[in-house]
Structures are given as C-alpha cells and as structure tokens.
C-alpha cells in the first residue's frame, strides 16, 4: 500500500461558490496543522467537526483564504486513513493556491480515482461499490 499523503480538488474547478481540497494519508493532519490557523476553536482537529479559520502560507505568513476545515480521523473516513477537507472560496485562485501549498508541504497530487482505490484497498468499500 502506498504510504504517501495525497491531495486533490474534490469539486469542479471554478464553477461553484465553494471549492473543497481533500487530503488523505498519514501526513494529512500534519500538513493541516502547518497551514491552518483556527479562529478561536480550542480543538481545531477534533474528528468530524468543522472549524473556521484561515489557510496561511508558513513560508511568509500570507493568508491565502478564509476556510472551514474538517478532519475525519482514521478509520472513520472514506479511505480509512486520516482525511482533511478544506472548504475554501470558489473560483480558480484560492483552490489552486491551497492545493499548491499542500503539495509543497508534503502531499502529492492524487491520481484519478485514487481516493476510491484507497477506500477499496483499506476495506471500506467492495469491488461492486468501487
């Protein structure tokens, strides 16, 4: 099994009011901790909770977007891995900037169908569901 952390845009690019950037794998929580600044929530990485805050580039401190972050800790996620979803503003700019940032922080771009492949390989879904 591939032990890398993957990331992808989970919504159509540039067409909606919200863009979702999804991460899955062993480094998803560490990447989120490096780039996410919660507004005031004391437990920003509690599983299955939305947290309001900002995505910040750790290299320069620049705020990329105002977001809602959700964490689904393994094994209670689609892939049975740690999963982070970043709900950002729609359009091309914010989603692309955040996706580039998570790749720079250690994720790699997911291949088409890779989240579903991981769900299958980890026993979350069977072949008929894949």
Backbone torsions as a table, in degrees:
resi	resn	phi	psi	omega
1	UNK	NA	139.8	178.9
2	UNK	-70.9	126.3	-178.5
3	UNK	-97.0	13.1	-179.7
4	UNK	-81.3	163.3	174.0
5	UNK	-98.8	128.9	-177.1
6	UNK	-109.5	157.0	179.1
7	UNK	-145.0	147.2	177.7
8	UNK	-161.0	160.0	171.5
9	UNK	-78.5	123.8	-175.5
10	UNK	-95.7	-1.9	179.8
11	UNK	-125.2	159.1	177.8
12	UNK	-59.7	137.4	-175.9
13	UNK	-69.8	121.8	170.2
14	UNK	76.8	5.8	-174.4
15	UNK	-105.3	-15.1	-176.2
16	UNK	-120.7	176.2	178.9
17	UNK	-77.1	-22.1	-178.6
18	UNK	-124.4	137.6	171.4
19	UNK	-114.7	135.3	178.7
20	UNK	-113.5	124.5	175.0
21	UNK	-105.5	122.6	-175.9
22	UNK	-111.0	137.1	174.7
23	UNK	-122.2	145.9	176.0
24	UNK	-147.4	136.2	176.8
25	UNK	135.7	-179.8	-173.5
26	UNK	-65.0	-22.2	-179.0
27	UNK	-101.9	5.2	-175.0
28	UNK	-59.7	-44.9	-178.5
29	UNK	-68.8	-37.6	179.3
30	UNK	-66.6	-40.1	177.8
31	UNK	-64.2	-45.2	178.9
32	UNK	-60.1	-42.4	179.8
33	UNK	-63.3	-31.2	-178.9
34	UNK	-74.5	-29.0	-172.3
35	UNK	-113.3	-13.3	-174.5
36	UNK	-102.5	131.2	175.7
37	UNK	-117.0	105.6	-179.3
38	UNK	-66.9	150.1	-179.6
39	UNK	-66.2	-56.7	179.9
40	UNK	-157.1	4.2	-177.1
41	UNK	-70.6	128.3	-177.4
42	UNK	-71.2	-23.9	-178.8
43	UNK	-124.8	75.6	-173.2
44	UNK	-69.4	-17.2	-176.1
45	UNK	-114.4	29.2	175.0
46	UNK	-70.9	135.6	-175.7
47	UNK	-65.3	139.3	175.3
48	UNK	61.8	37.8	175.5
49	UNK	-132.3	144.5	173.5
50	UNK	-89.8	138.7	177.8
51	UNK	-128.7	130.0	177.6
52	UNK	-84.6	140.2	176.2
53	UNK	179.0	-153.3	-177.1
54	UNK	-133.2	145.4	169.7
55	UNK	-90.0	125.7	-176.1
56	UNK	-124.0	134.4	175.2
57	UNK	-73.7	114.2	-177.2
58	UNK	-64.4	-22.0	-178.1
59	UNK	-68.8	-37.5	-177.0
60	UNK	-128.7	-5.9	179.7
61	UNK	81.3	7.8	-178.5
62	UNK	-74.5	131.4	175.8
63	UNK	-76.0	124.5	179.3
64	UNK	-90.1	-37.6	-179.8
65	UNK	-168.8	159.0	172.9
66	UNK	-90.7	125.6	-168.8
67	UNK	-138.1	168.0	164.5
68	UNK	-113.3	131.5	-178.5
69	UNK	-115.2	133.8	174.6
70	UNK	-125.0	142.9	-179.3
71	UNK	-121.1	132.1	171.5
72	UNK	-121.1	106.2	-176.8
73	UNK	-78.6	144.6	177.0
74	UNK	-61.0	145.0	-0.2
75	UNK	-93.0	12.5	-175.8
76	UNK	-89.7	55.0	177.7
77	UNK	-142.5	171.0	-179.2
78	UNK	-59.1	-40.6	-177.7
79	UNK	-92.6	-5.9	-171.6
80	UNK	64.2	20.5	173.1
81	UNK	-116.1	170.9	171.1
82	UNK	-64.4	129.2	-179.5
83	UNK	-125.7	137.5	174.9
84	UNK	-124.6	133.9	173.4
85	UNK	-120.5	129.0	178.8
86	UNK	-108.5	113.4	178.7
87	UNK	-93.1	104.4	-175.9
88	UNK	-109.1	174.1	174.7
89	UNK	-65.7	148.0	-179.8
90	UNK	-70.4	177.9	-176.3
91	UNK	98.5	176.1	-175.3
92	UNK	-82.9	-39.0	-167.4
93	UNK	-63.8	-56.0	-175.3
94	UNK	-63.5	-46.3	-178.3
95	UNK	-62.4	-44.2	-179.9
96	UNK	-64.2	-43.3	-179.5
97	UNK	-63.5	-41.6	179.7
98	UNK	-69.0	-42.1	178.6
99	UNK	-62.3	-42.7	176.4
100	UNK	-61.9	-37.9	179.8
101	UNK	-66.4	-45.0	-178.9
102	UNK	-66.4	-31.7	175.1
103	UNK	-67.7	-43.6	177.7
104	UNK	-61.8	-31.1	-179.3
105	UNK	-83.9	-1.5	172.6
106	UNK	130.1	-8.4	176.1
107	UNK	-82.2	166.4	170.2
108	UNK	-123.0	156.5	179.5
109	UNK	-66.5	133.9	179.5
110	UNK	-72.4	146.5	172.5
111	UNK	-79.4	158.1	177.1
112	UNK	-56.0	130.4	178.8
113	UNK	78.6	5.1	-174.2
114	UNK	-70.1	-32.7	176.5
115	UNK	-64.1	-43.1	178.1
116	UNK	-67.1	-39.6	176.8
117	UNK	-59.6	-43.1	178.4
118	UNK	-65.2	-38.9	177.2
119	UNK	-61.0	-41.5	178.4
120	UNK	-66.8	-49.7	-177.9
121	UNK	-64.4	-27.9	179.1
122	UNK	-91.8	6.6	175.2
123	UNK	79.4	12.9	178.9
124	UNK	-74.6	-40.4	179.3
125	UNK	-128.3	160.1	176.7
126	UNK	-100.1	179.6	-174.4
127	UNK	-63.1	-35.1	179.6
128	UNK	-68.7	-28.5	178.0
129	UNK	-80.6	-28.4	-179.7
130	UNK	-71.1	NA	NA
